[in-house]
Amino acid sequence: MQTLREKKTLLTEILSADSSYILQHVQQEKIVTQRDYKNLNIPNQSDEKTVINLLDKVMNKGDTKCCELVNLLQKPDIIHNYPRLEEIFNNHPAPSDPTFNPAPTVPIPCTDTSDLETEVTSGDEVSLYEMTSVPRGLCLIINNEIFDKLRERTGTNKDAVDLANIFSRLKFRVVMCKDKTAVEIPSVLKVFSELKQLSDLQPYDVKEWVGGQFTDLKDLPKHGDAFVCCILSHGKKEGVCGTDGTVVPTIDILSPFNGTNCRILVEKPKLFFIQACRGLDLQEGVPVNKKLKVERRDGELDTDDGQIQDYTLPLYSDYLVFMANVDQYLSIRSPTSGSWFIQSLCGQLEKICTRGKNIYEILTGVKAEVSKKEGDLRVKDANGCYGYEVVKQSPDSRDTLTKTLIFPAETTPSS
C-alpha cells in the first residue's frame, strides 16, 4: 500500500494516458470486482478521474489487493503500454533524455506484509500512533435519553458526564449531541467527519464540555491525532436506535470516517465505544473453579436492547469498535449509577492511561471487570408475571489498529 500511496500522483499521471487499458487488466486479474469495474468505467469521465478512483478503490481493499496491483504494474505488457512505469519500479529519473537506456526491470517484491517496511522494525517509537496534537482530537458523545416510544434511558447522563471528564483529562475536546433520530445520527457524523463550518453543526444543538458542564459550542472544532465517538442509546437486532426507534446500522456510524470519506484521519486511530445491547437474550453465569468476586447486585437494572451490525474490516483501517456486550445479548444500565460498560471504561481509562499502558490493556481491564459483575434484572415471563433473573455481561471488541495506541494522560485530575 505504501508504494501506491507514495507514488499515487505519478501513477495517476502515467496511467491516465490510457485508463481503459489498465482498468481492463485490473478487472481481468480480479483485483477489482465486476461491480467495481462498472462503477469505475463511467462514460465521459476523464482518464485522470478514472485512475484516481481506481487507485483509491484498490487501497481501500487492503494490503493484499495493493500488492496484486503493484505486481501487475511490473508485468512486461503493462510496462510496454506505460513505459514511464520504469520511473517507479527501477527508480530511474524521468526519461526525458533521448539517450536514456533503462536497465532491465527488476520486480519489486510485494507481499501481504509489505506495508510494514522499515518504519515498524526500526524502533518502538515509530510504531506508536502519534499523540502530540493539542487538543489530542475530538471526542463526540451521542447521548440518547428520551425516545418517542421506547423507555427513557435513565442513568445515561451520568455515563455522558463521566466520559466527558475522562476524555477531557486525556486532552480531547469533548462535544455532545443529545437525543438524535436515526436520520440525524448519520448526518451528525458526516458533519463531524468533514468539519467545514460552524453553521453546519448548529442545527444539531452541539454542546461542548467546558468547566465541568456542557455549554453552547462557540467555534468550529478541528480533528487532531485521534477521533473518539461514544454512542449511548437503545438498540434492536439490526443496530443502534435513534430516538424515533428506527435503527442505524453500525456501518453507517463508521463509514463517514473511513479513508475515502475523511482523509484527515487516514492512519489515525478512530475509536467507537457503543453502549447498546446486541439482542434480547440474557447472558447467564457459568460456574468456574476459582471463586470470582462479583459486584453487589443492583436492585433495579435496565437494558439497552439491540444488536450492532457487523462491518467489513478490510475497508476500514485504524478502527477500534468496543461494544457493551457480545452479539444477541442485553447490555445493563443502572438508572442511578450508569451502565456497567461505560462506567468500567471510564475507570480503566483513568487507571491505565496514567500508567502509560496501551489501549489493549484498557480493553482487557474492562472485559475482566464487567464479566465479574452480576445483577438482578426485572423481567416478564410468558404468563405476564414479573420476576428477577441473574444477568451477566461480556463486552466485545474488534479493531484494525496498525500501531500501538497509548493516550498520554495527566497524573492528577484537572480542576
RASULGI-V124621 format. One record per residue. N is the residue number from 1. RES is the residue in three letters. PHI is phi in degrees with one decimal (999 if undefined). PSI is psi in whole degrees, 0 to 359 (* if undefined). Layout:
BEGIN
N & RES & PHI & PSI
N & RES & PHI & PSI
END
This chain:
BEGIN
1 & MET & 999 & 326
2 & GLN & -62.1 & 321
3 & THR & -59.4 & 314
4 & LEU & -65.7 & 319
5 & ARG & -66.4 & 314
6 & GLU & -70.8 & 328
7 & LYS & -105.7 & 18
8 & LYS & -60.2 & 316
9 & THR & -62.8 & 314
10 & LEU & -67.6 & 318
11 & LEU & -61.6 & 320
12 & THR & -60.4 & 315
13 & GLU & -62.3 & 317
14 & ILE & -69.8 & 309
15 & LEU & -73.0 & 340
16 & SER & -68.2 & 348
17 & ALA & -62.8 & 332
18 & ASP & -159.9 & 82
19 & SER & -67.3 & 326
20 & SER & -65.3 & 326
21 & TYR & -65.2 & 309
22 & ILE & -68.8 & 326
23 & LEU & -63.4 & 318
24 & GLN & -64.3 & 319
25 & HIS & -69.8 & 323
26 & VAL & -65.3 & 320
27 & GLN & -70.0 & 321
28 & GLN & -63.0 & 323
29 & GLU & -82.9 & 2
30 & LYS & 61.1 & 31
31 & ILE & -74.6 & 328
32 & VAL & -121.8 & 158
33 & THR & -80.9 & 169
34 & GLN & -60.8 & 322
35 & ARG & -65.6 & 318
36 & ASP & -58.6 & 316
37 & TYR & -59.3 & 317
38 & LYS & -66.0 & 322
39 & ASN & -70.9 & 331
40 & LEU & -83.0 & 327
41 & ASN & -86.4 & 73
42 & ILE & -95.4 & 126
43 & PRO & -58.6 & 142
44 & ASN & 67.3 & 7
45 & GLN & -83.0 & 142
46 & SER & -64.1 & 151
47 & ASP & -59.2 & 320
48 & GLU & -62.2 & 315
49 & LYS & -64.3 & 321
50 & THR & -61.7 & 315
51 & VAL & -67.4 & 318
52 & ILE & -58.5 & 313
53 & ASN & -63.6 & 322
54 & LEU & -63.4 & 312
55 & LEU & -63.6 & 319
56 & ASP & -63.0 & 318
57 & LYS & -61.5 & 314
58 & VAL & -66.5 & 317
59 & MET & -64.4 & 327
60 & ASN & -69.7 & 342
61 & LYS & -83.5 & 352
62 & GLY & 104.0 & 180
63 & ASP & -62.4 & 319
64 & THR & -60.8 & 312
65 & LYS & -66.8 & 325
66 & CYS & -62.0 & 317
67 & CYS & -62.8 & 319
68 & GLU & -62.0 & 321
69 & LEU & -69.0 & 317
70 & VAL & -58.5 & 316
71 & ASN & -64.6 & 322
72 & LEU & -62.8 & 318
73 & LEU & -66.8 & 347
74 & GLN & -98.3 & 2
75 & LYS & -73.3 & 144
76 & PRO & -55.1 & 319
77 & ASP & -69.5 & 328
78 & ILE & -71.0 & 315
79 & ILE & -65.1 & 326
80 & HIS & -61.7 & 323
81 & ASN & -81.1 & 333
82 & TYR & -127.5 & 77
83 & PRO & -56.8 & 332
84 & ARG & -70.8 & 353
85 & LEU & -62.0 & 339
86 & GLU & -57.3 & 328
87 & GLU & -61.0 & 329
88 & ILE & -88.1 & 311
89 & PHE & -90.1 & 348
90 & ASN & -114.6 & 3
91 & ASN & 57.3 & 35
92 & HIS & -90.2 & 156
93 & PRO & -66.7 & 164
94 & ALA & -57.0 & 133
95 & PRO & -78.1 & 60
96 & SER & -81.4 & 337
97 & ASP & -79.6 & 124
98 & PRO & -62.9 & 342
99 & THR & -88.2 & 0
100 & PHE & -60.4 & 128
101 & ASN & -133.3 & 92
102 & PRO & -66.1 & 150
103 & ALA & -71.9 & 162
104 & PRO & -55.2 & 143
105 & THR & -64.4 & 131
106 & VAL & -112.5 & 109
107 & PRO & -57.4 & 139
108 & ILE & -81.6 & 119
109 & PRO & -61.8 & 140
110 & CYS & -139.4 & 119
111 & THR & -122.7 & 178
112 & ASP & -64.2 & 342
113 & THR & -107.9 & 17
114 & SER & -62.3 & 333
115 & ASP & -73.7 & 350
116 & LEU & -73.4 & 311
117 & GLU & 46.4 & 206
118 & THR & -80.1 & 341
119 & GLU & -61.1 & 318
120 & VAL & -76.9 & 329
121 & THR & -92.3 & 355
122 & SER & -84.7 & 352
123 & GLY & 160.3 & 159
124 & ASP & -65.1 & 324
125 & GLU & -61.5 & 318
126 & VAL & -74.3 & 348
127 & SER & -88.5 & 1
128 & LEU & -91.4 & 145
129 & TYR & -66.3 & 136
130 & GLU & -68.6 & 132
131 & MET & -134.9 & 66
132 & THR & -120.5 & 349
133 & SER & -69.3 & 151
134 & VAL & -125.4 & 114
135 & PRO & -68.0 & 169
136 & ARG & -58.4 & 324
137 & GLY & 166.6 & 197
138 & LEU & -102.5 & 142
139 & CYS & -118.7 & 110
140 & LEU & -101.5 & 125
141 & ILE & -110.3 & 123
142 & ILE & -105.2 & 111
143 & ASN & -116.3 & 101
144 & ASN & -96.8 & 115
145 & GLU & -112.6 & 313
146 & ILE & -104.1 & 128
147 & PHE & -119.9 & 157
148 & ASP & -66.4 & 314
149 & LYS & -126.5 & 337
150 & LEU & -83.7 & 166
151 & ARG & -66.2 & 148
152 & GLU & -63.8 & 138
153 & ARG & -92.8 & 71
154 & THR & -63.5 & 139
155 & GLY & 100.1 & 345
156 & THR & -69.6 & 331
157 & ASN & -67.3 & 329
158 & LYS & -65.1 & 319
159 & ASP & -58.6 & 315
160 & ALA & -63.2 & 316
161 & VAL & -65.2 & 317
162 & ASP & -66.4 & 322
163 & LEU & -63.7 & 317
164 & ALA & -61.8 & 318
165 & ASN & -62.3 & 310
166 & ILE & -70.0 & 320
167 & PHE & -74.9 & 333
168 & SER & -69.1 & 325
169 & ARG & -63.7 & 328
170 & LEU & -82.4 & 10
171 & LYS & 72.1 & 27
172 & PHE & -90.3 & 152
173 & ARG & -87.5 & 119
174 & VAL & -103.6 & 128
175 & VAL & -130.4 & 156
176 & MET & -139.3 & 141
177 & CYS & -115.9 & 135
178 & LYS & -112.8 & 136
179 & ASP & 53.3 & 73
180 & LYS & -111.2 & 143
181 & THR & -76.5 & 174
182 & ALA & -67.1 & 336
183 & VAL & -79.4 & 321
184 & GLU & -73.6 & 326
185 & ILE & -58.9 & 306
186 & PRO & -62.2 & 327
187 & SER & -66.4 & 317
188 & VAL & -60.4 & 315
189 & LEU & -64.1 & 321
190 & LYS & -63.6 & 317
191 & VAL & -61.9 & 318
192 & PHE & -71.8 & 334
193 & SER & -71.2 & 331
194 & GLU & -96.1 & 316
195 & LEU & 47.6 & 62
196 & LYS & -85.4 & 312
197 & GLN & -154.7 & 154
198 & LEU & -59.9 & 325
199 & SER & -62.1 & 335
200 & ASP & -66.8 & 332
201 & LEU & -87.7 & 337
202 & GLN & -60.0 & 325
203 & PRO & -64.5 & 344
204 & TYR & -101.7 & 7
205 & ASP & 51.4 & 53
206 & VAL & -73.3 & 132
207 & LYS & -110.4 & 154
208 & GLU & -120.5 & 143
209 & TRP & -81.9 & 109
210 & VAL & -138.2 & 128
211 & GLY & 60.4 & 33
212 & GLY & 82.5 & 16
213 & GLN & -155.1 & 162
214 & PHE & -87.7 & 124
215 & THR & -127.0 & 172
216 & ASP & -61.8 & 141
217 & LEU & -73.2 & 128
218 & LYS & -98.0 & 329
219 & ASP & -145.3 & 168
220 & LEU & -72.5 & 122
221 & PRO & -68.3 & 164
222 & LYS & -131.9 & 152
223 & HIS & -75.9 & 150
224 & GLY & -122.8 & 226
225 & ASP & -86.5 & 353
226 & ALA & -157.4 & 160
227 & PHE & -131.2 & 134
228 & VAL & -123.8 & 135
229 & CYS & -130.3 & 124
230 & CYS & -114.1 & 122
231 & ILE & -115.2 & 122
232 & LEU & -117.6 & 111
233 & SER & -164.3 & 171
234 & HIS & -73.5 & 172
235 & GLY & -160.7 & 171
236 & LYS & -133.0 & 184
237 & LYS & -55.6 & 324
238 & GLU & -82.1 & 343
239 & GLY & 161.2 & 199
240 & VAL & -85.1 & 141
241 & CYS & -91.2 & 142
242 & GLY & -81.7 & 175
243 & THR & -66.4 & 344
244 & ASP & -85.7 & 0
245 & GLY & 87.7 & 352
246 & THR & -79.5 & 146
247 & VAL & -88.9 & 140
248 & VAL & -109.4 & 112
249 & PRO & -61.6 & 150
250 & THR & -59.3 & 325
251 & ILE & -59.5 & 328
252 & ASP & -74.7 & 343
253 & ILE & -83.4 & 321
254 & LEU & -82.2 & 323
255 & SER & -61.2 & 328
256 & PRO & -60.9 & 343
257 & PHE & -111.0 & 12
258 & ASN & -75.9 & 176
259 & GLY & -61.2 & 333
260 & THR & -82.4 & 318
261 & ASN & -86.4 & 340
262 & CYS & -140.2 & 80
263 & ARG & -63.0 & 330
264 & ILE & -67.2 & 340
265 & LEU & -102.2 & 11
266 & VAL & -62.4 & 133
267 & GLU & 67.9 & 14
268 & LYS & -114.8 & 146
269 & PRO & -69.8 & 138
270 & LYS & -124.7 & 110
271 & LEU & -109.7 & 132
272 & PHE & -124.0 & 120
273 & PHE & -111.8 & 117
274 & ILE & -119.1 & 113
275 & GLN & -95.6 & 96
276 & ALA & -165.7 & 150
277 & CYS & -74.3 & 167
278 & ARG & -123.4 & 21
279 & GLY & 163.2 & 188
280 & LEU & -108.4 & 358
281 & ASP & -77.4 & 148
282 & LEU & -92.3 & 129
283 & GLN & -87.4 & 119
284 & GLU & -91.8 & 166
285 & GLY & -87.8 & 156
286 & VAL & -124.5 & 146
287 & PRO & -70.5 & 143
288 & VAL & -129.4 & 161
289 & ASN & -65.3 & 320
290 & LYS & -90.4 & 131
291 & LYS & -72.0 & 128
292 & LEU & -93.2 & 144
293 & LYS & -84.5 & 122
294 & VAL & -115.6 & 155
295 & GLU & -67.4 & 145
296 & ARG & -57.4 & 138
297 & ARG & -68.4 & 137
298 & ASP & -77.0 & 148
299 & GLY & -71.8 & 315
300 & GLU & -129.6 & 125
301 & LEU & -120.9 & 162
302 & ASP & -131.5 & 172
303 & THR & -132.0 & 161
304 & ASP & -119.3 & 80
305 & ASP & -76.0 & 130
306 & GLY & 164.6 & 177
307 & GLN & -130.6 & 143
308 & ILE & -91.5 & 126
309 & GLN & -74.9 & 140
310 & ASP & -67.4 & 161
311 & TYR & -133.6 & 167
312 & THR & -87.5 & 110
313 & LEU & -64.4 & 319
314 & PRO & -58.3 & 337
315 & LEU & -85.7 & 354
316 & TYR & -130.0 & 102
317 & SER & -96.7 & 149
318 & ASP & 65.6 & 34
319 & TYR & -104.5 & 151
320 & LEU & -136.7 & 128
321 & VAL & -121.9 & 119
322 & PHE & -119.8 & 118
323 & MET & -114.0 & 155
324 & ALA & -65.7 & 330
325 & ASN & -151.0 & 166
326 & VAL & -74.2 & 167
327 & ASP & -55.9 & 139
328 & GLN & 86.5 & 355
329 & TYR & -116.0 & 156
330 & LEU & -70.6 & 153
331 & SER & -114.8 & 145
332 & ILE & -103.4 & 137
333 & ARG & -137.3 & 130
334 & SER & -90.6 & 131
335 & PRO & -61.6 & 341
336 & THR & -104.6 & 322
337 & SER & -110.9 & 5
338 & GLY & 87.9 & 185
339 & SER & -83.2 & 150
340 & TRP & -56.1 & 314
341 & PHE & -65.6 & 307
342 & ILE & -67.1 & 320
343 & GLN & -64.6 & 320
344 & SER & -67.6 & 319
345 & LEU & -59.1 & 313
346 & CYS & -62.3 & 318
347 & GLY & -65.0 & 318
348 & GLN & -70.3 & 323
349 & LEU & -59.7 & 316
350 & GLU & -62.7 & 315
351 & LYS & -74.9 & 314
352 & ILE & -78.3 & 320
353 & CYS & -64.3 & 322
354 & THR & -68.1 & 347
355 & ARG & -97.0 & 0
356 & GLY & 74.2 & 25
357 & LYS & -87.7 & 164
358 & ASN & -89.1 & 173
359 & ILE & -63.2 & 329
360 & TYR & -67.0 & 329
361 & GLU & -69.4 & 328
362 & ILE & -66.2 & 313
363 & LEU & -60.1 & 314
364 & THR & -63.2 & 319
365 & GLY & -62.3 & 318
366 & VAL & -65.3 & 314
367 & LYS & -60.7 & 317
368 & ALA & -65.3 & 316
369 & GLU & -67.4 & 313
370 & VAL & -67.2 & 324
371 & SER & -64.6 & 339
372 & LYS & -87.5 & 350
373 & LYS & -79.9 & 152
374 & GLU & -152.4 & 156
375 & GLY & -155.5 & 168
376 & ASP & -97.3 & 119
377 & LEU & -105.5 & 128
378 & ARG & -75.7 & 122
379 & VAL & -132.9 & 160
380 & LYS & -105.0 & 132
381 & ASP & -87.0 & 184
382 & ALA & -63.6 & 336
383 & ASN & -91.4 & 4
384 & GLY & 84.4 & 8
385 & CYS & -91.5 & 143
386 & TYR & -93.1 & 144
387 & GLY & -153.2 & 189
388 & TYR & -123.5 & 140
389 & GLU & -126.3 & 143
390 & VAL & -72.8 & 134
391 & VAL & -127.1 & 144
392 & LYS & -123.0 & 172
393 & GLN & -152.1 & 143
394 & SER & -132.7 & 101
395 & PRO & -57.3 & 150
396 & ASP & -128.3 & 130
397 & SER & -127.3 & 152
398 & ARG & -149.1 & 149
399 & ASP & -155.0 & 161
400 & THR & -127.2 & 33
401 & LEU & -63.4 & 143
402 & THR & -114.8 & 357
403 & LYS & -141.1 & 172
404 & THR & -77.7 & 133
405 & LEU & -110.8 & 119
406 & ILE & -129.9 & 128
407 & PHE & -92.3 & 111
408 & PRO & -63.3 & 132
409 & ALA & -133.3 & 155
410 & GLU & -70.7 & 151
411 & THR & -86.7 & 346
412 & THR & -129.4 & 149
413 & PRO & -60.4 & 143
414 & SER & -77.5 & 150
415 & SER & -78.9 & *
END
